[in-house]
């Protein structure tokens, strides 16, 4: 998200009689895991009295690593924040953590209490039906507690740090092979890449066909699973490191599978 474009959009809305009320910034976008400039976005939201929500669903876990605390820069402006331990903290799906600066505002937004839900402890006990659209919900906390107790802070941060190292290792394999190219920066544990042989001079449509075939061939081996996205209209493959049992041997084996399939193509 570009702060200058956001500022202009807010001003345009205000000029045209509309009232912007919320902005959603992202830490670790789905396609590329890029990070929005939260401090600049937050300052704009503060000036215009706009609720700022930050989506850190995947990459928010990285803040547990001391050298990655920078992803929480600007959080003094944030009104609400979510991150999902089931995406990158080894917790079975689903488990989301939601933080809010003002509990009262959250309750006011969601509280609809018909007579049959009125109790004698109304307003004194925490009732989670007033914190979101769900009336009932499962008890999700215990499985995350088990993970935290099992590995501890150092155990979890060391594993996250290792995943980032393994992604950088895979990135180095891509960069050392002339038939492949990196499609986006690698801030965390996802690598965006594609096959693009320099001597073939393929069009974007041809490159999409070739990379789709490569993804299908790799996934058909049953040894590796990669996904895809499109970046500025360019078909892009995504390699993600996130399983707690993934080792360097797996990364090297995965690269061999991808390279061999590419050679066949």
C-alpha atoms as one frame of an Amber mdcrd trajectory, in Angstrom:
protein
   0.000   0.000   0.000   1.349   3.398  -1.032   0.818   6.050   1.666   0.672
   8.877  -0.896  -2.122   7.127  -2.806  -3.949   6.341   0.461  -3.760   9.983
   1.538  -5.150  11.134  -1.785  -7.948   8.546  -1.686  -8.980   9.701   1.781
  -9.001  13.333   0.664 -11.003  12.491  -2.460 -13.604  10.625  -0.418 -13.915
  13.481   2.050 -14.288  16.022  -0.765 -17.042  13.911  -2.335 -18.959  13.590
   0.924 -17.908  10.074   1.896 -16.482   9.168   5.308 -13.594   6.648   5.223
 -13.762   4.640   8.445 -11.215   1.804   8.151  -7.898   0.960   6.516  -6.425
  -2.549   6.387  -2.641  -2.776   6.128  -0.846  -6.076   5.639   2.275  -7.624
   7.119   3.128 -10.467   4.766   0.760 -10.314   1.794  -0.517 -13.643   0.491
   1.193 -13.623  -2.899   4.610 -12.200  -2.045   4.685 -11.757   1.776   5.481
  -8.058   1.284   5.039  -5.640   4.191   3.034  -2.429   4.033   4.617   0.725
   5.545   2.532   0.672   8.732   4.112   3.779  10.392   3.257   6.006   7.423
  -0.194   4.451   6.975  -0.848   4.769  10.698   0.012   8.454  10.739  -2.509
   9.064   7.961  -5.188   7.105   9.823  -4.508   9.038  13.016  -4.822  12.392
  11.255  -8.139  11.458   9.662  -9.560   9.491  12.625  -9.701   6.199  10.686
  -9.611   2.742  12.277  -6.388   0.935  11.332  -6.479  -2.856  11.200  -3.306
  -4.811  10.434  -3.448  -8.265   8.865  -0.392 -10.256   9.927  -2.044 -13.618
   9.321   1.089 -15.376   8.091   4.124 -13.205   8.741   3.022 -11.810  12.087
   4.624 -14.808  13.768   8.035 -13.525  12.682   7.791 -10.753  15.284   8.727
 -13.407  17.855  12.258 -13.292  16.376  14.169 -10.378  17.943  15.731  -9.287
  14.653  12.284  -9.239  13.025  10.575  -7.032  15.592  10.723  -4.288  12.959
   7.539  -5.672  11.419   5.689  -4.157  14.388   6.983  -0.660  13.732   4.066
   1.748  13.761   1.895  -0.400  16.016   1.284   2.600  18.255  -1.238   3.612
  15.563  -2.915   0.200  15.232  -6.471  -0.301  16.496  -6.713  -4.031  15.771
  -4.376  -6.780  14.638  -4.706 -10.436  13.677  -2.194 -13.244  13.186  -2.733
 -16.962  12.646  -0.572 -19.513  14.506  -1.961 -22.223  12.220  -0.111 -20.653
   9.311   3.382 -20.407  10.720   3.473 -21.461  14.345   2.925 -25.204  13.961
  -0.610 -25.174  15.371  -3.397 -27.289  13.810  -5.962 -25.309  11.848  -7.704
 -23.168  12.865  -6.225 -20.782  15.413  -6.269 -17.004  15.022  -5.090 -14.396
  17.503  -6.978 -11.107  17.486  -5.730  -8.072  19.370  -7.765  -4.908  19.814
  -6.863  -1.612  21.449 -10.388  -0.844  22.671 -12.444  -3.782  23.919 -15.356
  -1.464  24.521 -15.521  -0.351  20.898 -15.302  -3.953  19.719 -18.158  -5.016
  22.003 -20.278  -2.073  20.906 -19.790  -3.091  17.277 -20.897  -6.701  17.766
 -23.179  -6.823  20.819 -26.730  -7.810  19.958 -28.293  -9.342  23.050 -31.847
 -10.655  22.738 -33.826 -11.403  25.873 -33.086 -15.120  25.817 -29.325 -14.421
  26.049 -29.578 -11.992  28.960 -27.905 -13.263  32.144 -27.404 -12.077  35.714
 -23.694 -11.451  35.023 -24.343  -9.294  31.968 -21.569  -6.712  31.669 -19.354
  -8.226  34.357 -18.225 -11.484  32.708 -16.392 -11.787  29.374 -18.816 -13.196
  26.832 -17.118 -13.912  23.524 -20.355 -13.675  21.585 -19.893  -9.896  21.949
 -16.463  -9.905  20.281 -17.399 -11.075  16.776 -20.229 -12.359  14.587 -20.193
 -15.872  16.060 -22.612 -16.674  18.867 -20.814 -19.902  19.792 -17.247 -20.920
  19.169 -14.851 -23.783  19.763 -12.154 -23.705  22.420  -9.080 -23.156  20.245
  -6.572 -21.915  22.802  -5.413 -25.213  24.266  -3.656 -26.516  21.155  -1.649
 -23.287  20.840  -0.808 -23.470  24.546   0.539 -27.019  24.006   2.769 -25.794
  21.174   4.124 -22.918  23.254   4.720 -25.147  26.271   6.383 -27.834  24.152
   8.912 -25.634  22.346   9.162 -22.510  24.489  10.044 -19.089  23.174  13.567
 -20.011  22.067  12.412 -23.229  20.429   9.780 -21.439  18.382  11.957 -18.492
  17.363  14.828 -20.794  16.387  12.520 -22.798  14.125  11.069 -19.689  12.509
  14.572 -18.338  11.986  15.596 -21.647  10.393  12.646 -21.524   7.993  13.762
 -18.098   6.827  17.287 -19.438   6.318  15.953 -22.361   4.287  13.940 -20.012
   2.085  17.072 -17.952   1.443  18.890 -21.176   0.564  16.216 -22.033  -1.992
  16.440 -18.474  -3.285  20.178 -18.975  -3.841  19.471 -22.107  -5.895  17.094
 -20.131  -8.122  19.538 -17.248  -8.534  22.393 -19.588  -9.451  20.464 -21.184
 -12.325  20.251 -19.110 -15.498  16.926 -20.686 -16.518  15.096 -19.381 -13.424
  14.415 -15.947 -11.973  13.271 -14.529  -8.629  10.013 -12.593  -8.975   9.874
 -10.742  -5.635  11.970 -10.023  -2.556  12.145 -12.802   0.070  11.572 -11.186
   3.488  10.282 -14.351   5.191   9.936 -18.004   4.164   8.133 -17.753   0.808
  10.052 -17.597  -2.464   8.372 -16.301  -5.644  10.089 -17.521  -8.803   9.548
 -18.847 -12.311  11.339 -20.603 -15.119  12.351 -18.185 -17.881  15.121 -19.530
 -20.135  16.981 -16.503 -21.513  17.671 -18.146 -24.873  13.995 -18.952 -25.588
  12.589 -15.387 -25.686   9.149 -16.564 -24.599   6.129 -14.275 -24.455   4.218
 -13.842 -21.176   1.474 -16.186 -22.383   4.072 -18.806 -23.313   5.814 -18.351
 -19.974   2.496 -18.913 -18.219   1.995 -22.173 -20.095   5.524 -23.343 -19.323
   5.326 -22.476 -15.629   1.870 -24.004 -15.265   3.249 -27.199 -16.751   6.242
 -27.068 -14.415   4.001 -26.648 -11.360   1.766 -29.514 -12.438   4.725 -31.805
 -13.085   6.360 -30.988  -9.752   3.145 -31.489  -7.799   2.409 -34.739  -9.635
   5.585 -36.277  -8.219   3.987 -36.254  -4.772   7.321 -35.154  -3.304   6.905
 -31.389  -3.415   3.931 -29.053  -3.539   4.204 -25.540  -4.965   1.480 -23.013
  -5.719   1.177 -20.003  -7.999   0.044 -16.406  -8.174   0.211 -13.539 -10.653
   2.417 -10.508 -10.064   1.738  -7.571 -12.360   0.148 -10.006 -14.787   3.110
 -12.383 -14.731   2.472 -16.013 -13.762   4.611 -16.767 -10.714   5.387 -19.920
  -8.736   5.502 -19.894  -4.924   7.721 -22.085  -2.726   6.829 -21.923   0.986
   8.751 -23.286   3.968   6.504 -23.711   6.993   6.372 -27.269   8.281   8.037
 -27.840  11.618   9.793 -30.968  10.300  11.256 -29.356   7.176  15.057 -29.614
   7.028  17.764 -28.499   4.637  17.717 -31.963   3.068  14.086 -31.400   2.092
  14.933 -28.063   0.474  17.761 -29.574  -1.543  15.582 -32.513  -2.586  12.784
 -30.153  -3.600  15.150 -28.128  -5.743  16.317 -31.285  -7.493  12.719 -32.230
  -8.295  11.969 -28.724  -9.643  15.199 -28.596 -11.657  14.689 -32.054 -13.168
  11.111 -31.251 -14.171  12.282 -27.987 -15.720  14.916 -29.822 -17.741  12.247
 -32.182 -19.092  10.135 -29.236 -20.167
